[in-house]
Amino acid sequence: MKKNVTIHVLGKQKYPEGHHDQQELITEGMFYERNGAFYVIYKELGNTMGLEKVTTYLSIKEGLVTLNRKGAVDLSQEFRQGVLNRSIYTTCYGKIWLSVLPHCVEYDLTVHGGRISLDYDLFIDDNQVSHNELLLNIKEEIPS
């Protein structure tokens, strides 16, 4: 059964030059389990670089987190610990070759929500640009 959830997304980046960035998003979405896999769907909210027109789809099963972003951008990435994944990130400005090399892919999910944690290096055109952490906390909305 699909459930309404609140999703807290925290992204951190560490760049080779030594500086750090962090983004945080709290949004509403859908969460459900089907055939042993969990699914999270949410829309970006706000006016950050046109991303309010992007829907993010996550699927989580057996050590693999798949992230798809559709709308103003188009991206499909797979996160499996120790496995390099190459993809094309399509924006209104053109296409970019992105790769991720996950060092840690963890999740603790039940039918009521839970957390997803990704720790990975990000590459553009095979050049490392940052070390990233992505944490999602998913909480079922309890009707009042």
N, C-alpha and C positions, 0 to 999 in steps of 0.2 A: 504494500500500500504506500502510495506517495504521501510524504509528510511535508508540511510547511516547516521550515527551519530558519534559524538565524545563523549566518555564517560570518565568522571573524577571520579575515585573511591578513596575515602579517608577512611581508616580504622584506628581506634584508640582503644587501649587496656589499661586498668588500672588493675594492678594486686594487689592481697591482700597484698603483701609485700610492696606496695607503689610505685613501678616504673611503667613507662608508655612506650608504643611503639606506633609507627605510621607508616603506609605504604600508599604510594600514587601511583596510576597508571593512566596514560592517554592513552587511546587506542581507536581504531575505532571499530564500531560494527553496528548491525542492530537494528531497533526499529519499532514496528508497533502495531496497535490496531485492534482487531478482537472480535466481539461479546461482547463488553463491557469490555474486558480485554486488558491490555497492555503487550507487550513482549519485552525483551531486550536480545540480544545475542552478546557476545564478546569473543575473545580469549585473554588469558593472554600473554603478551609480555615480553621478557627479559629472563634472566637465573636464576630466583629465584626458587631454589629447584625443578627444572624440571617442573614448572608450565607453561612454554611456550607451553606445550602440553595439556593444559586444556581449554575447552570451557565452559563458564558460561552462563546459561539460567535463566532468571528471568521472572516470570509471576506475574502480579499485578492485583488484582480484589477484590472489596468489603472487604477491611480491611485485606486482606491476601497477603503476598509476599512469593512466592515460589522460592527457589534458588536451581538450579541443577548444579552440576559441573561434567563434563565428560571428560575422557581422562586419563592422568597420575594419576588422583585421581577420585574417584566416591563418590558423596555426594548429598543427597536430604534433604533440610531443609524447614520447613514452619515457617513463622513469623506472628503470630497473637497475638495482644496485650494481655498479661496476660495468654497465653496458652503455657504450656511447650511442646516442640516438641523434641522427641528422634529420633536419626538417627545413621547410621553406616557410618563412614568415612573410605573409603578403599584407601590405598596407596600401593606402591610396598613393603612397610615394614610390612604390615599387616592391621588389622582392629581396629578401635577405636570407642567406644561408645561416641557420642557427644549429648548434649542436649542444647537447647537454650530456655531462658525464656525472651521473649520480654516485655519491659516496655513501649516502644513507637514504633508504626509502622505508619509512615506518608509518604504520597506521594502527589505530585502535578504534574500531567501529562496531557499533551494535545497531539494531533497528531504530534506536532513539537518537543516534548521532555519534559523536566522538571526535577524534583528531587525525589529521594527516600531516606528516612532517617529511619534507624533502630537503636534502643537503646536496648541492651539486655545483659543478663548474659550468659556466656558460661560455660558449665559443661563437664568434662571428667569423665566417669564412676561415675556419680552422685556427683562429687566433683567440686565445683565452682573454676574455674581457672582464670577467668577474667570478667571484665565488659567492654562491647564493644560498639562502635559507628561505624556505617557504613553509609556513605553518598555517593550517586551517583548523579552526574549531567549529564544529557543527552541533547546534543545540536545537532539539525539537521544541517547537512553539507549543506551549500548553494553553489550550483555550480557557478563557476566564469564565 
